[in-house]
């Protein structure tokens, strides 16, 4: 199973915010530059994570992003499950639909495999993800020129 680019960007952001120093607020643009993703992708990730209560956003001159306490304790499986959704892993209902779908056992097996994948991630919190040496690598990230319009 491969995560969508959206989930990947979202997890990178959560991890970087988890190592932010006290009072360090990253802007969406700065986070995009640090994590080498387009600004528009990062803005969508910020909006979704904010809606989930994982990231807090502050507007204005002293604004920025920070990981909420709930976000620190959130199991990674819960985040990935919410971002990836529950769609089929196989194209059973594509156009045209698979002729085996009425009697196929693959769909159920893939659904079970996906749930096992999520369940294994449920044992890992965001805080655990950023333990050393990951914490050190994330702390060294510096903003690069972010792709997209400037603001």
Secondary structure, 3 states (H helix, E strand, C coil): CCCCHHHHHHHHHHHHHHCCCCCCCECHHHHHHHCCCCHHHHHHHHHHHHHCCCEEEECCCCCEEEECHHHHHCEHHHHHHHHHCCCCCCCCCCCCCCCCCCCCCHHHHHHHHHHHHHHHHCCCEHHHHCCCCHHHHHHCCCCCCCCCCCC
